[in-house]
Amino acid sequence: MKPPLQLGKQNSGQREKKAAQEKRTIVFVDQSAFSLLPMLVRTYALVGQTPILKVELTRDHLSVMGAITTKGKIIMHYQDYAYKGPDVVRFLQLLTA
């Protein structure tokens, strides 16, 4: 059994060479979510009066998944609900299209 390739500069050329031989593309994928609530940094009020800010609280958010290849190609996908298994599969299918 061959030892697994380890991450790092020493083996990065080996990985790219093997991927090229197998006609594959190395892709790095990441997913993140952003809350769409307003950010408050500073408020003003008269001395001695606490400012009261009324903001409608929602669960709105934006989920984003992206990928970049070793050649610099970028693929992005976003949706207004959390990613679940089928969504990830659909994104991975985009990469193979």
C-alpha positions in Angstrom: 0.0 0.0 0.0 1.4 3.4 -1.0 1.6 6.1 1.7 -0.8 9.0 1.1 0.5 12.1 -0.5 1.2 14.7 2.2 0.3 18.4 1.8 3.2 20.8 1.3 5.5 22.2 -1.3 7.5 19.0 -1.7 4.7 17.0 -3.1 2.6 19.7 -4.8 4.4 19.1 -8.1 3.8 15.3 -7.8 0.1 15.9 -7.3 -0.1 18.2 -10.3 1.9 15.8 -12.4 -0.3 12.8 -11.5 -3.5 14.8 -12.0 -2.3 15.8 -15.5 -1.4 12.2 -16.3 -4.9 11.1 -15.2 -6.5 14.1 -17.0 -7.9 15.4 -13.8 -8.1 18.9 -12.3 -7.1 19.7 -8.7 -9.9 21.9 -7.1 -10.0 23.6 -3.7 -13.6 24.1 -2.5 -14.9 26.2 0.4 -18.4 27.1 1.7 -19.4 30.1 3.9 -22.6 31.9 5.0 -23.2 35.6 5.6 -25.8 37.0 7.9 -27.8 39.9 6.4 -28.5 41.6 9.7 -27.3 45.2 9.9 -24.1 45.8 11.7 -24.2 48.7 14.2 -20.9 50.2 15.3 -21.7 53.6 16.8 -24.8 55.3 18.0 -25.6 58.8 19.3 -28.0 60.1 22.0 -28.4 62.9 24.4 -26.2 62.7 27.5 -27.8 60.4 30.0 -30.2 58.8 27.5 -29.5 55.3 26.2 -30.1 55.1 22.5 -32.7 52.6 21.5 -32.4 51.2 17.9 -35.3 49.3 16.4 -34.2 46.7 13.8 -36.3 44.0 12.4 -34.5 40.7 13.2 -34.7 38.1 10.4 -33.0 34.9 9.7 -32.0 36.0 6.2 -28.6 34.9 5.1 -26.6 34.2 2.0 -24.8 30.9 1.5 -21.9 30.8 -0.8 -19.8 28.0 -2.2 -16.7 28.5 -4.3 -13.9 26.6 -5.9 -10.6 27.5 -7.4 -8.3 25.3 -9.6 -4.6 25.3 -9.6 -4.8 27.1 -13.0 -6.7 30.0 -11.4 -10.2 29.2 -12.7 -12.9 30.3 -10.1 -16.4 28.9 -9.8 -18.9 30.5 -7.5 -22.5 29.5 -6.5 -24.8 31.2 -4.0 -28.2 30.7 -2.6 -30.5 32.2 0.0 -30.8 29.1 2.2 -28.3 26.8 3.9 -26.4 24.2 1.8 -27.4 20.6 2.4 -26.1 17.4 0.8 -28.0 17.7 -2.5 -26.9 21.3 -2.9 -23.3 20.3 -2.5 -23.7 17.5 -5.0 -25.2 19.9 -7.5 -22.3 22.3 -7.0 -19.8 19.5 -7.5 -21.7 18.5 -10.7 -21.1 22.1 -11.9 -17.4 21.5 -11.6 -17.5 18.5 -13.9 -19.7 20.3 -16.5 
